[in-house]
């Protein structure tokens, strides 16, 4: 009986060791400059996206994946916008037992993108977690599901998602929120379905629309 337990324990340790070494993420960095006013990010293939303010004129893309390379980052510069896409290889194992133990532990890839302030950033995706480190530019987000953390919302925001959670800090803005089923919490107060704030002294607009998403915002 002890032999069987020891064998199982060694097998599990073996799987964990392989998964830790095989799927440890590495980083690749790509830099570019552009005169276009809008940056469009397509998040297919990613689990997490972090948006930061660049301290230089460069857009800096830091891709974390099992085996990243610059060919996994696809950039297309058009007349008025620059598009950033990702081609992330999907790991496939033929070992059913191996998949049983490690599949739930796998992550495909994550990215940090640093963008100069005052660029308009649009993010499109399905199931994606987004964290904005108080990006100082107009922000458009259209996703199906995810956790969105915006820190302080600096400029205009237009966000639509089917379900998930949104967290952010408000700063002198007009506000329109609609969540058909989810929760709306502004500071310490909960609201049902809709919430609005209209301020005459600012032109900053924040519009959030979701079916099942939960919205948690606080005033600065």
LUMDOFI-582425 format. One record per residue (C-alpha): y, x, z; residue number from 1. Coordinates in pm, 1 decimal. Layout:
# residues N
+----------+----------+----------+-----+
!        y !        x !        z !   n !
+----------+----------+----------+-----+
!        Y !        X !        Z ! NUM !
...
+----------+----------+----------+-----+
This chain:
# residues 220
+----------+----------+----------+-----+
!        y !        x !        z !   n !
+----------+----------+----------+-----+
!      0.0 !      0.0 !      0.0 !   1 !
!    237.1 !    282.6 !     89.0 !   2 !
!    150.6 !    457.4 !   -234.9 !   3 !
!    247.9 !    147.8 !   -431.2 !   4 !
!    579.4 !    117.7 !   -247.4 !   5 !
!    654.7 !    486.0 !   -299.2 !   6 !
!    578.1 !    457.1 !   -670.4 !   7 !
!    807.7 !    154.6 !   -706.7 !   8 !
!   1083.8 !    330.1 !   -513.4 !   9 !
!   1055.9 !    640.0 !   -732.7 !  10 !
!   1061.5 !    421.4 !  -1045.3 !  11 !
!   1377.2 !    240.7 !   -931.8 !  12 !
!   1545.1 !    569.6 !   -842.6 !  13 !
!   1449.1 !    703.4 !  -1185.6 !  14 !
!   1609.6 !    405.3 !  -1360.4 !  15 !
!   1926.8 !    430.9 !  -1150.7 !  16 !
!   1950.0 !    805.9 !  -1216.9 !  17 !
!   1912.1 !    758.6 !  -1591.4 !  18 !
!   2162.4 !    473.4 !  -1604.4 !  19 !
!   2416.7 !    672.2 !  -1401.6 !  20 !
!   2389.6 !    979.4 !  -1621.9 !  21 !
!   2351.4 !    799.2 !  -1953.2 !  22 !
!   2630.1 !    545.4 !  -1907.2 !  23 !
!   2891.5 !    749.6 !  -1726.5 !  24 !
!   3211.6 !    695.5 !  -1918.1 !  25 !
!   3406.2 !    972.9 !  -2088.5 !  26 !
!   3765.5 !    974.3 !  -2212.0 !  27 !
!   3927.8 !   1031.0 !  -2549.5 !  28 !
!   4304.9 !   1031.6 !  -2604.0 !  29 !
!   4494.5 !    936.8 !  -2918.0 !  30 !
!   4873.2 !    953.7 !  -2960.7 !  31 !
!   5103.2 !    808.9 !  -3224.2 !  32 !
!   5464.2 !    716.8 !  -3289.3 !  33 !
!   5584.2 !    411.4 !  -3478.2 !  34 !
!   5912.0 !    246.2 !  -3570.5 !  35 !
!   5762.2 !   -102.1 !  -3577.3 !  36 !
!   5890.1 !   -339.8 !  -3312.0 !  37 !
!   5560.2 !   -512.9 !  -3235.7 !  38 !
!   5229.8 !   -364.9 !  -3115.6 !  39 !
!   4926.3 !   -590.1 !  -3162.3 !  40 !
!   4612.4 !   -508.3 !  -2961.9 !  41 !
!   4272.2 !   -660.2 !  -3046.2 !  42 !
!   4038.1 !   -617.0 !  -2749.1 !  43 !
!   3699.5 !   -685.6 !  -2908.4 !  44 !
!   3447.6 !   -437.5 !  -2763.3 !  45 !
!   3645.5 !   -378.2 !  -2443.7 !  46 !
!   3585.6 !   -491.3 !  -2086.8 !  47 !
!   3923.2 !   -390.9 !  -1942.2 !  48 !
!   4269.3 !   -313.2 !  -2075.5 !  49 !
!   4549.6 !   -150.8 !  -1875.4 !  50 !
!   4902.9 !   -161.7 !  -2017.5 !  51 !
!   5156.9 !     91.6 !  -1891.8 !  52 !
!   5511.5 !    199.3 !  -1972.6 !  53 !
!   5518.9 !    522.9 !  -2169.1 !  54 !
!   5750.2 !    792.9 !  -2039.4 !  55 !
!   5789.2 !    936.6 !  -2391.2 !  56 !
!   5836.4 !    812.3 !  -2749.1 !  57 !
!   5459.0 !    818.3 !  -2801.3 !  58 !
!   5209.0 !    536.1 !  -2781.7 !  59 !
!   4918.6 !    687.0 !  -2591.5 !  60 !
!   4568.0 !    537.1 !  -2606.4 !  61 !
!   4311.2 !    650.6 !  -2350.0 !  62 !
!   3967.2 !    514.4 !  -2434.7 !  63 !
!   3688.8 !    530.4 !  -2175.8 !  64 !
!   3337.0 !    478.8 !  -2310.5 !  65 !
!   2986.9 !    625.9 !  -2303.7 !  66 !
!   3055.9 !    850.6 !  -2601.6 !  67 !
!   3411.3 !    787.2 !  -2726.9 !  68 !
!   3568.0 !    949.8 !  -3030.0 !  69 !
!   3888.4 !    899.6 !  -3226.3 !  70 !
!   3706.4 !    699.0 !  -3492.8 !  71 !
!   3650.3 !    427.1 !  -3232.1 !  72 !
!   4027.8 !    368.6 !  -3223.6 !  73 !
!   4151.2 !    200.9 !  -3541.4 !  74 !
!   4526.5 !    193.2 !  -3607.7 !  75 !
!   4690.3 !      4.7 !  -3894.0 !  76 !
!   5065.4 !     28.1 !  -3938.6 !  77 !
!   5217.6 !   -259.1 !  -4132.6 !  78 !
!   5577.4 !   -340.1 !  -4223.8 !  79 !
!   5680.0 !   -502.3 !  -3895.4 !  80 !
!   5388.5 !   -435.9 !  -3661.9 !  81 !
!   5127.0 !   -179.4 !  -3563.0 !  82 !
!   4773.0 !   -304.5 !  -3499.3 !  83 !
!   4531.2 !   -132.1 !  -3259.9 !  84 !
!   4161.0 !   -219.9 !  -3277.0 !  85 !
!   3840.0 !    -72.2 !  -3135.0 !  86 !
!   3496.0 !    -11.5 !  -3281.7 !  87 !
!   3272.4 !     38.8 !  -2980.0 !  88 !
!   2902.0 !    117.7 !  -3040.0 !  89 !
!   2666.1 !   -113.8 !  -2852.6 !  90 !
!   2379.5 !     50.1 !  -2663.1 !  91 !
!   2037.8 !    -96.8 !  -2738.6 !  92 !
!   1719.6 !    -12.2 !  -2549.1 !  93 !
!   1373.7 !    -99.5 !  -2670.9 !  94 !
!   1232.4 !    -69.6 !  -2319.4 !  95 !
!   1221.7 !   -420.2 !  -2168.9 !  96 !
!   1165.6 !   -291.1 !  -1815.6 !  97 !
!   1456.3 !    -50.5 !  -1853.5 !  98 !
!   1683.9 !   -336.0 !  -1970.7 !  99 !
!   1570.2 !   -554.5 !  -1680.4 ! 100 !
!   1696.8 !   -307.5 !  -1422.5 ! 101 !
!   2017.8 !   -179.6 !  -1580.6 ! 102 !
!   2157.7 !   -434.6 !  -1826.5 ! 103 !
!   2375.5 !   -606.1 !  -1564.4 ! 104 !
!   2519.0 !   -268.6 !  -1461.9 ! 105 !
!   2643.9 !   -172.1 !  -1806.2 ! 106 !
!   3005.6 !   -168.3 !  -1918.0 ! 107 !
!   3099.5 !   -117.6 !  -2278.5 ! 108 !
!   3442.3 !     39.8 !  -2268.1 ! 109 !
!   3787.6 !     22.1 !  -2116.9 ! 110 !
!   4125.6 !    142.3 !  -2237.8 ! 111 !
!   4465.6 !    236.3 !  -2099.9 ! 112 !
!   4754.1 !    203.0 !  -2346.2 ! 113 !
!   5096.8 !    346.3 !  -2271.6 ! 114 !
!   5375.6 !    196.4 !  -2482.4 ! 115 !
!   5751.3 !    273.1 !  -2488.0 ! 116 !
!   5960.4 !     -2.4 !  -2329.7 ! 117 !
!   6118.6 !   -282.9 !  -2533.4 ! 118 !
!   5831.7 !   -299.4 !  -2782.9 ! 119 !
!   5685.6 !   -647.9 !  -2817.2 ! 120 !
!   5316.8 !   -635.3 !  -2725.4 ! 121 !
!   5062.6 !   -898.6 !  -2833.2 ! 122 !
!   4708.4 !   -895.6 !  -2692.8 ! 123 !
!   4421.0 !  -1096.9 !  -2841.4 ! 124 !
!   4069.0 !  -1119.6 !  -2700.3 ! 125 !
!   3778.2 !  -1324.3 !  -2576.4 ! 126 !
!   3641.0 !  -1215.9 !  -2235.4 ! 127 !
!   3875.0 !   -938.5 !  -2120.9 ! 128 !
!   4044.9 !   -827.3 !  -1799.3 ! 129 !
!   4407.2 !   -720.7 !  -1844.3 ! 130 !
!   4632.2 !   -531.1 !  -1605.5 ! 131 !
!   4996.8 !   -473.2 !  -1690.8 ! 132 !
!   5175.2 !   -215.7 !  -1478.9 ! 133 !
!   5504.8 !   -408.3 !  -1499.9 ! 134 !
!   5533.1 !   -337.8 !  -1873.5 ! 135 !
!   5901.0 !   -354.7 !  -1973.6 ! 136 !
!   5885.3 !   -548.8 !  -2298.4 ! 137 !
!   5807.4 !   -894.7 !  -2434.8 ! 138 !
!   5440.0 !   -976.8 !  -2383.0 ! 139 !
!   5215.5 !  -1224.1 !  -2566.9 ! 140 !
!   4859.3 !  -1280.5 !  -2446.3 ! 141 !
!   4596.4 !  -1503.4 !  -2607.6 ! 142 !
!   4248.3 !  -1478.1 !  -2455.3 ! 143 !
!   3951.9 !  -1704.0 !  -2387.4 ! 144 !
!   3863.1 !  -1584.4 !  -2038.0 ! 145 !
!   3955.4 !  -1309.6 !  -1795.3 ! 146 !
!   4155.1 !  -1180.7 !  -1501.3 ! 147 !
!   4517.8 !  -1102.1 !  -1586.8 ! 148 !
!   4730.1 !   -900.7 !  -1343.9 ! 149 !
!   5088.8 !   -854.7 !  -1457.5 ! 150 !
!   5264.5 !   -700.7 !  -1154.3 ! 151 !
!   5637.0 !   -774.8 !  -1209.2 ! 152 !
!   5702.4 !   -970.1 !  -1530.1 ! 153 !
!   5996.8 !   -780.0 !  -1676.5 ! 154 !
!   6077.8 !   -966.5 !  -1999.2 ! 155 !
!   5957.0 !  -1271.4 !  -2194.7 ! 156 !
!   5595.5 !  -1378.2 !  -2148.6 ! 157 !
!   5386.1 !  -1620.7 !  -2355.5 ! 158 !
!   5029.5 !  -1650.7 !  -2226.5 ! 159 !
!   4748.5 !  -1882.9 !  -2327.9 ! 160 !
!   4391.4 !  -1871.3 !  -2196.3 ! 161 !
!   4102.3 !  -2111.2 !  -2160.2 ! 162 !
!   3993.9 !  -2004.9 !  -1811.0 ! 163 !
!   4042.3 !  -1723.1 !  -1562.8 ! 164 !
!   4295.8 !  -1606.2 !  -1305.5 ! 165 !
!   4654.3 !  -1491.9 !  -1355.9 ! 166 !
!   4857.8 !  -1298.6 !  -1098.9 ! 167 !
!   5220.2 !  -1193.5 !  -1134.2 ! 168 !
!   5561.1 !  -1147.9 !   -977.3 ! 169 !
!   5858.1 !  -1345.1 !  -1112.1 ! 170 !
!   6205.7 !  -1199.8 !  -1158.6 ! 171 !
!   6497.4 !  -1424.0 !  -1270.2 ! 172 !
!   6331.0 !  -1630.1 !  -1541.1 ! 173 !
!   6285.6 !  -1977.2 !  -1684.7 ! 174 !
!   5932.4 !  -2088.6 !  -1620.1 ! 175 !
!   5696.4 !  -2340.1 !  -1782.0 ! 176 !
!   5336.2 !  -2364.4 !  -1660.5 ! 177 !
!   5059.8 !  -2605.5 !  -1756.7 ! 178 !
!   4702.3 !  -2594.0 !  -1623.8 ! 179 !
!   4496.4 !  -2905.5 !  -1685.5 ! 180 !
!   4219.7 !  -2833.5 !  -1433.9 ! 181 !
!   4303.1 !  -2503.5 !  -1263.6 ! 182 !
!   4524.2 !  -2428.1 !   -963.2 ! 183 !
!   4896.0 !  -2352.4 !   -983.7 ! 184 !
!   5035.9 !  -2167.7 !   -683.8 ! 185 !
!   5400.1 !  -2057.9 !   -673.5 ! 186 !
!   5474.3 !  -1853.8 !   -362.1 ! 187 !
!   5292.2 !  -2051.1 !    -90.6 ! 188 !
!   5299.1 !  -2394.4 !   -257.4 ! 189 !
!   5034.0 !  -2551.7 !   -481.1 ! 190 !
!   5124.9 !  -2774.8 !   -777.3 ! 191 !
!   4915.7 !  -3002.1 !   -998.1 ! 192 !
!   4896.6 !  -2958.9 !  -1374.4 ! 193 !
!   5260.8 !  -2862.2 !  -1440.4 ! 194 !
!   5542.9 !  -2657.3 !  -1296.6 ! 195 !
!   5889.8 !  -2576.4 !  -1434.8 ! 196 !
!   6196.2 !  -2377.1 !  -1339.2 ! 197 !
!   6516.3 !  -2387.1 !  -1542.5 ! 198 !
!   6786.8 !  -2132.1 !  -1473.1 ! 199 !
!   7116.4 !  -2125.8 !  -1664.9 ! 200 !
!   7200.8 !  -1764.2 !  -1585.1 ! 201 !
!   6906.0 !  -1604.8 !  -1766.9 ! 202 !
!   6751.5 !  -1620.2 !  -2113.0 ! 203 !
!   6415.0 !  -1480.6 !  -2003.2 ! 204 !
!   6133.6 !  -1725.3 !  -2081.6 ! 205 !
!   5787.7 !  -1736.7 !  -1924.5 ! 206 !
!   5540.8 !  -1987.2 !  -2071.4 ! 207 !
!   5182.0 !  -2010.5 !  -1944.2 ! 208 !
!   4926.6 !  -2257.4 !  -2078.9 ! 209 !
!   4563.4 !  -2284.8 !  -1970.6 ! 210 !
!   4288.9 !  -2545.4 !  -1948.5 ! 211 !
!   4085.6 !  -2420.5 !  -1651.7 ! 212 !
!   4281.5 !  -2113.4 !  -1544.7 ! 213 !
!   4428.2 !  -2051.9 !  -1199.2 ! 214 !
!   4789.3 !  -1930.9 !  -1180.1 ! 215 !
!   4918.4 !  -1737.3 !   -879.2 ! 216 !
!   5285.3 !  -1631.2 !   -897.6 ! 217 !
!   5540.3 !  -1513.0 !   -643.8 ! 218 !
!   5917.1 !  -1472.8 !   -664.7 ! 219 !
!   6064.9 !  -1131.3 !   -617.9 ! 220 !
+----------+----------+----------+-----+
